[in-house]
C-alpha cells in the first residue's frame, strides 16, 4: 500500500531536477504490454532507474537486471521550493494498473469460489479463496521501495 515519503535538501529546484534527470532513463510506464516489454528487453542485462519528470512532478521506478518488473513499486512525488532549498515529497506505490489487475484477479477468484460452493464443493471454494489471497499477496509484494528510497537519499545527499 502507498507509503508517504519526504526528504529535504539544500539544493535548489533546478539543481535537483538536473540530478534526477541525469540519473535515470526517461520512460513513462504504461498499460501497453508491448511498450513495457520492449523497454524491459532493452535493459534486460542492466539495472536502471527509470521514469519521467514533468514540471515539478517526479515518477521514478527501479528495474532489476534479468527481471520483468513492469508493475513494480515506484515513487510518485512533487518538488516544492522552500526558503533554503527544496523538498521532495510523495509516496511509494504501485502504478494504478497494478491495483486494477489485482482487483480483477480477486473478483475472478471470488466468482470461482462462489461457483464451487454453489456446486457443493466446499473444498474447491476454499482452494479458490486461498488462491485469491496468495495471488494478491504475490502481485502486490516487491522489494523496489527500499532500493528507490536509498537511491533518492544517496542522490540528494551527494
PyMOL commands that set and color helices and strands:
alter all, ss='L'
color gray80, all
select helices_A, chain A and resi 13-23+33-42+96-118+122-140+144-157
alter helices_A, ss='H'
color red, helices_A
select strands_A, chain A and resi 3-9+25-26+48-54+57-63+74-82+85-93
alter strands_A, ss='S'
color yellow, strands_A
deselect
rebuild
show_as cartoon
